[in-house]
Amino acid sequence: MEALFLFIAKSGGLLILFYCAYYFLLRKETFFNSNRWFLLTGLITSVVLPFLVYSKTVWVNPTPVTNLNYTTVYQPPLIENDASVINWNLVLLSVYVIVLLGLLLKFAFDFYSLNTVLKGKKITQQADFKFIDTNENIAPFSYFDYIVYNSSMYTPSELESIIEHEKVHSEQNHTVDVLLSRVFCVLFWFNPIMWLYKKAILQNLEFIADSEAARKISDKKAYQYTLLKITTHENCVAITNHFYQSLIKKRIIMLNKNQSKKRNSWKFGAIVPALAAFVLLFQIEVIAKEKQQTAKVISGKTESVDVYKIKKNTTDAELKDIREKLKSIHNIEFKASEIKRNADNELISIKIDVKNGKQQAQSVQTSGNEAIKDFGLIVTTDTNGSKNVGIQTADENNNSESHKESKKVKSKKVILKQTKDVNTNSGTDTKITGNTHTNTSTTTVITDDNGTTSVSTTNNDGKIIISTSGKANTKEPKLIIVDGVEMPANYNLDDLKPKYIKKMSLYKGSEATSKYGEKGSNGVIEIETHQ
């Protein structure tokens, strides 16, 4: 709908430009044929130019990103107000369509009336013209190669002037101009400039016919008297070039006006700067693209860093492009699932799985009612060819710690869950307190090949990170206890919805074995849910 309104605004603006140029610069000039093509060019330009958009790409530096674990905050579903809201776009569109249909019916009726006048009449063929001498009390008119008149209403001298006038309309196909202007009035009925534009086109066609007919008639005054006489016949057939026009005074003035000097032709070019300004202001689309981060060296260990951004307005095609690039450049499998979008086609839910060979390098999921925050997949390549995958999120208020070099983590698993309290045991328990809000904190559990475990929780007011480390045999999974019940070895923490978690605790080393024996030698995760 927005695109339609934008097109209407641009088209109307172009019509105003051409009409003002004609009215103030060309209307009083005798360049009638040139004026005709100028006005027709204005109609075509007003429809075509709004669709001609030049795209200009501007390369910008990548948005600074922080090396943070991407987390999500649980939000309760919003309750929409059931109160009826008027959709004004739909109202305006309905009004436009109703009036459009009415004008189309009127257009069809005019064609039917014209066909009634032409059908069944005796036609006299002379050269390229078809003459119809009718008994109906209508003003003389021409329609393509048809010339219709009532000879009983005029003297031979008057009839000669009328026929010469209508021949000019027929020879120069003025009916095309009439029909084209009528179609534009139907489509752009809401634009008052279009109706004035149509009037200018029809008036200029009469100037052309008067000028050409007067050259072929010996008595110019007699032709002008004929114009005055025909003003009494106002029964005209629509969508035709009829001899009667209400602005007879202007026609006679233009008929007797001296020819314009050729140097005044510059006025036709006055529209060019205005069109150039229109294109520069409205028809150039600037597309900002981020530069690909170039290879850089960090402490002599990192050879290159590639960033693949995922934003709220990232399309499915762009996700596919990221998947293909990760596969072709880094031989990394990328999968995007559980994709949901809002009415503005913005991402509100997405799950990303990234695998390096058979091992899962990253698994990230976020969902809610609002558009996701921008984040990126970071692929670093060491000098020895080892590839590491990380998650980065853009943060305008990042601190100095945000830019520290991230540690190398192989086959890392990231689990995003919401919780109230997080305890970690490495000799003692630690409880997260302070500005943590109930049901708004997020816990991220990261485990690497060295058995290092870290727990981070994030809320709206900041980030608190608690880490424990220790060697563990990663060939065996950790023991998971949910509400005092031991879970099977293949239990997936992702299956436990965040809103059900009340408390999470981690036990390692002697703390784990003293409580659970050898089963806890690889670490224990205790989870307490809202029962």
Secondary structure, 3 states (H helix, E strand, C coil): CHHHHHHHHHHHHHHHHHHHHHHHHHCCCCCHHHHHHHHHHHHHHHHHHHHCCEEEEEEECCCCEECCCCCCCCCCCCCCCCCCCCCHHHHHHHHHHHHHHHHHHHHHHHHHHHHHHHCCCCEEEECCEEEEECCCCCCCEEECCEEEECHHHCCHHHHHHHHHHHHHHHHCCHHHHHHHHHHHHHHCCCCHHHHHHHHHHHHHHHHHHHHHHHHHCCCHHHHHHHHHHHCCCCCCCCCCEECCCCCHHHHHHHHCCCCCCHHHHHHHHHHHHHHHHHHHHHCEEEEEEECCCCCCCECCCEEEEEEEEECCCCCHHHHHHHHHHHHHHHCCEEEEEEEEECCCCCEEEEEEEEEECCEEEEEEEEECCCCCCCEEEEEEEECCCCEEEEEEEECCCCCHHHHCCCCCCCCCEEEEEEECEEEEECCCEEECCCCCCCCCEEEEEEECCCCCEEEEEEECCEEEEEEECCCCCCCCCCEEEECCEECCCCCCHHHCCHHHEEEEEEECHHHHHHHHHHHHCCCEEEEEECC
